Amino acid sequence: MDKNFTFTEAISFIVNGETQDEVDYYWEKLSEGGDEKAQQCGWLQDKYGVSWQIVPSVLSVIGNDPDPRRSGRVMKTMLRIKTAPIATKPPILYLPISRTSSNTVDI
């Protein structure tokens, strides 16, 4: 059967990962043989040209923080990386902007 269509980024599937292992597993499996140039900000294209978003579940919490400095930092970080690292504590996306004392963190 010949396919008479192509896939575009207009449609993508989302996979939420609860742990770093889950995020890494789906990223590795789905990106295998895919377009490396299409890997950015948690997005990838598989070997068939289907777009996927591999998203750490925690991203929806920290990305929607009511403090615009915090949510802005999350977005800036995501735009610079391929896949989101979440295994650190706190998650790397939520690291402090500045440390004001040994016990207080401004984010």
DRENSESE-962304 format. One record per residue (C-alpha): x, y, z. Coordinates in nm, 4 decimals. Layout:
pt xx->X | yy->Y | zz->Z
...
This chain:
pt xx->0.0000 | yy->0.0000 | zz->0.0000
pt xx->0.1408 | yy->0.3377 | zz->-0.1009
pt xx->0.0956 | yy->0.6194 | zz->0.1433
pt xx->-0.0517 | yy->0.9303 | zz->-0.0142
pt xx->0.0220 | yy->1.1644 | zz->0.2736
pt xx->0.3034 | yy->1.2948 | zz->0.4888
pt xx->0.3175 | yy->1.3700 | zz->0.8576
pt xx->0.3698 | yy->1.7254 | zz->0.9836
pt xx->0.4267 | yy->1.8876 | zz->1.3231
pt xx->0.0632 | yy->2.0037 | zz->1.3124
pt xx->-0.0248 | yy->1.6768 | zz->1.4838
pt xx->0.1799 | yy->1.5187 | zz->1.7603
pt xx->0.1354 | yy->1.2615 | zz->2.0301
pt xx->0.2175 | yy->1.3409 | zz->2.3928
pt xx->0.3806 | yy->1.0920 | zz->2.6269
pt xx->0.3966 | yy->1.1980 | zz->2.9919
pt xx->0.6800 | yy->1.0528 | zz->3.1981
pt xx->0.6592 | yy->1.0289 | zz->3.5746
pt xx->1.0289 | yy->0.9543 | zz->3.6208
pt xx->1.3534 | yy->1.0326 | zz->3.4432
pt xx->1.3780 | yy->0.6665 | zz->3.3456
pt xx->1.0386 | yy->0.6849 | zz->3.1723
pt xx->1.1280 | yy->1.0070 | zz->2.9893
pt xx->1.4607 | yy->0.8615 | zz->2.8772
pt xx->1.3051 | yy->0.5297 | zz->2.7727
pt xx->1.0417 | yy->0.6832 | zz->2.5466
pt xx->1.2867 | yy->0.9399 | zz->2.4089
pt xx->1.5398 | yy->0.6720 | zz->2.3153
pt xx->1.2840 | yy->0.4337 | zz->2.1634
pt xx->1.0878 | yy->0.6925 | zz->1.9667
pt xx->1.3833 | yy->0.8994 | zz->1.8455
pt xx->1.5727 | yy->0.5959 | zz->1.7144
pt xx->1.6106 | yy->0.6441 | zz->1.3385
pt xx->1.4273 | yy->0.9769 | zz->1.3495
pt xx->1.5320 | yy->1.3223 | zz->1.2346
pt xx->1.7862 | yy->1.4568 | zz->1.4856
pt xx->1.7222 | yy->1.8123 | zz->1.3638
pt xx->1.3619 | yy->1.7764 | zz->1.4824
pt xx->1.4668 | yy->1.7073 | zz->1.8432
pt xx->1.4121 | yy->2.0148 | zz->2.0576
pt xx->1.2249 | yy->2.1146 | zz->2.3735
pt xx->1.0968 | yy->1.7636 | zz->2.4380
pt xx->0.9783 | yy->1.7224 | zz->2.0766
pt xx->1.1046 | yy->1.4566 | zz->1.8384
pt xx->1.0154 | yy->1.2934 | zz->1.5098
pt xx->1.0288 | yy->0.9176 | zz->1.4839
pt xx->1.1579 | yy->0.7208 | zz->1.1864
pt xx->0.8178 | yy->0.7525 | zz->1.0172
pt xx->0.8056 | yy->1.1319 | zz->1.0535
pt xx->0.5459 | yy->1.1274 | zz->1.3328
pt xx->0.5968 | yy->1.4047 | zz->1.5899
pt xx->0.6030 | yy->1.3232 | zz->1.9607
pt xx->0.6265 | yy->1.5312 | zz->2.2764
pt xx->0.8007 | yy->1.3501 | zz->2.5605
pt xx->0.7004 | yy->1.5510 | zz->2.8647
pt xx->0.7941 | yy->1.5082 | zz->3.2305
pt xx->0.4682 | yy->1.5247 | zz->3.4285
pt xx->0.6265 | yy->1.7721 | zz->3.6690
pt xx->0.6648 | yy->2.0210 | zz->3.3827
pt xx->0.2954 | yy->2.1068 | zz->3.3883
pt xx->0.3248 | yy->2.1992 | zz->3.7554
pt xx->0.6423 | yy->2.4074 | zz->3.7406
pt xx->0.5678 | yy->2.5533 | zz->3.3972
pt xx->0.2372 | yy->2.6939 | zz->3.5218
pt xx->0.3797 | yy->2.8552 | zz->3.8326
pt xx->0.1952 | yy->3.1813 | zz->3.9102
pt xx->0.5306 | yy->3.3558 | zz->3.9577
pt xx->0.6288 | yy->3.4724 | zz->3.6071
pt xx->1.0006 | yy->3.4545 | zz->3.6968
pt xx->0.9702 | yy->3.0857 | zz->3.7757
pt xx->0.7588 | yy->2.9901 | zz->3.4768
pt xx->0.9761 | yy->3.2061 | zz->3.2495
pt xx->1.2883 | yy->3.0260 | zz->3.3666
pt xx->1.1281 | yy->2.6910 | zz->3.2888
pt xx->1.0425 | yy->2.8034 | zz->2.9349
pt xx->1.3901 | yy->2.9482 | zz->2.8699
pt xx->1.5500 | yy->2.6262 | zz->2.9871
pt xx->1.3230 | yy->2.4049 | zz->2.7753
pt xx->1.3991 | yy->2.6064 | zz->2.4622
pt xx->1.7724 | yy->2.5358 | zz->2.5023
pt xx->1.7597 | yy->2.1597 | zz->2.5500
pt xx->1.6413 | yy->1.8518 | zz->2.3645
pt xx->1.4758 | yy->1.6533 | zz->2.6416
pt xx->1.3891 | yy->1.7613 | zz->2.9926
pt xx->1.6030 | yy->1.6308 | zz->3.2799
pt xx->1.3897 | yy->1.5790 | zz->3.5894
pt xx->1.6022 | yy->1.3487 | zz->3.8036
pt xx->1.7656 | yy->1.6285 | zz->4.0029
pt xx->1.6176 | yy->1.7647 | zz->4.3233
pt xx->1.4892 | yy->2.0229 | zz->4.2651
pt xx->1.4299 | yy->1.9484 | zz->3.8981
pt xx->1.6868 | yy->2.1283 | zz->3.6833
pt xx->1.4057 | yy->2.3279 | zz->3.5226
pt xx->1.3251 | yy->2.4782 | zz->3.8600
pt xx->1.6715 | yy->2.5783 | zz->3.9789
pt xx->1.7013 | yy->2.9092 | zz->4.1609
pt xx->1.7709 | yy->3.2348 | zz->3.9829
pt xx->1.9687 | yy->3.3618 | zz->4.2798
pt xx->2.0513 | yy->3.2481 | zz->4.6287
pt xx->1.9913 | yy->3.5145 | zz->4.8940
pt xx->2.1169 | yy->3.3147 | zz->5.1917
pt xx->2.1989 | yy->2.9596 | zz->5.2859
pt xx->1.8342 | yy->2.8906 | zz->5.3705
pt xx->1.6437 | yy->3.1073 | zz->5.1233
pt xx->1.6182 | yy->3.0775 | zz->4.7490
pt xx->1.4716 | yy->3.3370 | zz->4.5142
pt xx->1.3208 | yy->3.1731 | zz->4.2110
